[in-house]
Amino acid sequence: MAAAARPPLSTPAPEPAITLPGTTSLGHPIFTRVRLATPSDVPLLHKLIHQMAVFENLTHQFSATESSLSSTLFPSTTLQPFHSFTIFILDISLTPFTDTPNHTNPLYNPTEKVVNLDLPIEDPERDTFRVGNSDTFVAGFVLFFPNYPSFLAKPGFFVEDLFVRECYRRKGFGKMLFSAVAMQAVKMGYGRVECGVLDWNANAINFFEEMGAKKLHELRICRLTGEALQAYRGTD
Ligand SMILES: CC(C)(COP(=O)(O)OP(=O)(O)OC[C@H]1O[C@@H](n2cnc3c(N)ncnc32)[C@H](O)[C@@H]1OP(=O)(O)O)[C@@H](O)C(=O)NCCC(=O)NCCS
């Protein structure tokens, strides 16, 4: 999330639409799983974060590469989730998950849920967001990290990005990702979860209010970056 920008451009669809099969008398069941991201997710995360930049009309600020994401999000195998940058990924599949996520962590058990949709989802980027050679596809992610609201004398989580791919929106998937962060905050005894939202992004503001969050009118972000930040080099 970055500076204010113009309203979103819709994400281009590079591939023809594919209707996911899977109709039953119950409707269209879709299997969902929230899990921790691993280094092998970096290529997909790079694409998702780029889609977020396109959505926010901020591609001029996008300089992330797969390599820079790898080295900064996953600098060490001993880094514990929730104590630094952490990403939950939302996997979806038309059949029950048979694989175990390639990385299990004692601090978080993946959560699965079956959602029955009235209509099938047409995912024009299905192959782009396929996980390896599996029949699992990534539908969204949330990136967050601890902060410290000193007045509460308790840590909190700051949600940097929450993103559900366009064709999967309004089906409760954003709620699943955000709830996973909020539930983790409660579990750890944290006092707050917050997220920056661009002022034109009324849909996201509605979403966060629906999740129980309160919009702060009095808060502005002051950001030091780029040349203004580099001007401090060697000034000590
Ligand atoms: C914001 C976002 C994550 C919501 O994800 P989602 O999967 O569509 O949200 P959900 O289906 O879980 O919505 C839960 C509730 O939030 C509200 N809501 C969600 N999207 C909304 C919209 N576009 N307009 C109005 N209300 C909305 C609704 O009350 C919805 O419940 P309902 O569908 O039963 O009415 C998704 O729209 C997105 O990725 N947007 C682009 C990126 C972004 O803006 N991120 C947030 C800032 S970092």
Ligand as a Chemical Component Dictionary entry (heavy atoms), coordinates in Angstrom:
data_LIG
# 
_chem_comp.id                   LIG 
_chem_comp.type                 NON-POLYMER 
_chem_comp.pdbx_formal_charge   0 
_chem_comp.three_letter_code    LIG 
# 
loop_
_chem_comp_atom.comp_id 
_chem_comp_atom.atom_id 
_chem_comp_atom.alt_atom_id 
_chem_comp_atom.type_symbol 
_chem_comp_atom.charge 
_chem_comp_atom.model_Cartn_x 
_chem_comp_atom.model_Cartn_y 
_chem_comp_atom.model_Cartn_z 
_chem_comp_atom.pdbx_ordinal 
LIG C1  C1  C 0 -10.669 -5.761  -0.535 1  
LIG C2  C2  C 0 -10.644 -7.239  -0.952 2  
LIG C3  C3  C 0 -9.427  -7.920  -0.344 3  
LIG C4  C4  C 0 -11.923 -7.913  -0.446 4  
LIG O1  O1  O 0 -11.850 -9.287  -0.769 5  
LIG P1  P1  P 0 -13.178 -10.110 -1.133 6  
LIG O2  O2  O 0 -12.805 -11.533 -1.189 7  
LIG O3  O3  O 0 -13.806 -9.540  -2.337 8  
LIG O4  O4  O 0 -14.084 -9.785  0.137  9  
LIG P2  P2  P 0 -15.209 -10.729 0.787  10 
LIG O5  O5  O 0 -15.952 -11.447 -0.271 11 
LIG O6  O6  O 0 -14.585 -11.532 1.858  12 
LIG O7  O7  O 0 -16.163 -9.595  1.412  13 
LIG C5  C5  C 0 -16.601 -9.596  2.756  14 
LIG C6  C6  C 0 -17.540 -8.418  2.923  15 
LIG O8  O8  O 0 -16.832 -7.174  2.745  16 
LIG C7  C7  C 0 -17.685 -6.243  2.035  17 
LIG N1  N1  N 0 -17.146 -5.986  0.703  18 
LIG C8  C8  C 0 -16.168 -6.663  0.059  19 
LIG N2  N2  N 0 -15.948 -6.150  -1.153 20 
LIG C9  C9  C 0 -16.819 -5.131  -1.302 21 
LIG C10 C10 C 0 -17.097 -4.244  -2.365 22 
LIG N3  N3  N 0 -16.439 -4.302  -3.523 23 
LIG N4  N4  N 0 -18.061 -3.325  -2.177 24 
LIG C11 C11 C 0 -18.757 -3.248  -1.031 25 
LIG N5  N5  N 0 -18.553 -4.097  0.022  26 
LIG C12 C12 C 0 -17.586 -5.015  -0.107 27 
LIG C13 C13 C 0 -19.037 -6.925  1.895  28 
LIG O9  O9  O 0 -19.806 -6.609  3.050  29 
LIG C14 C14 C 0 -18.650 -8.385  1.884  30 
LIG O10 O10 O 0 -19.697 -9.240  2.297  31 
LIG P3  P3  P 0 -20.834 -9.655  1.210  32 
LIG O11 O11 O 0 -20.142 -10.021 -0.070 33 
LIG O12 O12 O 0 -21.526 -10.824 1.883  34 
LIG O13 O13 O 0 -21.693 -8.454  1.047  35 
LIG C15 C15 C 0 -10.633 -7.391  -2.509 36 
LIG O14 O14 O 0 -11.669 -6.618  -3.055 37 
LIG C16 C16 C 0 -9.325  -6.951  -3.154 38 
LIG O15 O15 O 0 -8.373  -7.728  -3.253 39 
LIG N6  N6  N 0 -9.265  -5.689  -3.620 40 
LIG C17 C17 C 0 -8.062  -5.192  -4.276 41 
LIG C18 C18 C 0 -6.935  -4.921  -3.276 42 
LIG C19 C19 C 0 -7.377  -4.074  -2.101 43 
LIG O16 O16 O 0 -8.107  -3.117  -2.218 44 
LIG N7  N7  N 0 -6.862  -4.448  -0.908 45 
LIG C20 C20 C 0 -7.177  -3.773  0.339  46 
LIG C21 C21 C 0 -6.191  -2.713  0.701  47 
LIG S1  S1  S 0 -4.585  -3.357  1.084  48 
# 
loop_
_chem_comp_bond.comp_id 
_chem_comp_bond.atom_id_1 
_chem_comp_bond.atom_id_2 
_chem_comp_bond.value_order 
_chem_comp_bond.pdbx_ordinal 
LIG C1  C2  SING 1  
LIG C2  C3  SING 2  
LIG C2  C4  SING 3  
LIG C2  C15 SING 4  
LIG C4  O1  SING 5  
LIG O1  P1  SING 6  
LIG P1  O2  DOUB 7  
LIG P1  O3  SING 8  
LIG P1  O4  SING 9  
LIG O4  P2  SING 10 
LIG P2  O5  DOUB 11 
LIG P2  O6  SING 12 
LIG P2  O7  SING 13 
LIG O7  C5  SING 14 
LIG C5  C6  SING 15 
LIG C6  O8  SING 16 
LIG C6  C14 SING 17 
LIG O8  C7  SING 18 
LIG C7  N1  SING 19 
LIG C7  C13 SING 20 
LIG N1  C8  SING 21 
LIG N1  C12 SING 22 
LIG C8  N2  DOUB 23 
LIG N2  C9  SING 24 
LIG C9  C10 SING 25 
LIG C9  C12 DOUB 26 
LIG C10 N3  SING 27 
LIG C10 N4  DOUB 28 
LIG N4  C11 SING 29 
LIG C11 N5  DOUB 30 
LIG N5  C12 SING 31 
LIG C13 O9  SING 32 
LIG C13 C14 SING 33 
LIG C14 O10 SING 34 
LIG O10 P3  SING 35 
LIG P3  O11 DOUB 36 
LIG P3  O12 SING 37 
LIG P3  O13 SING 38 
LIG C15 O14 SING 39 
LIG C15 C16 SING 40 
LIG C16 O15 DOUB 41 
LIG C16 N6  SING 42 
LIG N6  C17 SING 43 
LIG C17 C18 SING 44 
LIG C18 C19 SING 45 
LIG C19 O16 DOUB 46 
LIG C19 N7  SING 47 
LIG N7  C20 SING 48 
LIG C20 C21 SING 49 
LIG C21 S1  SING 50 
# 
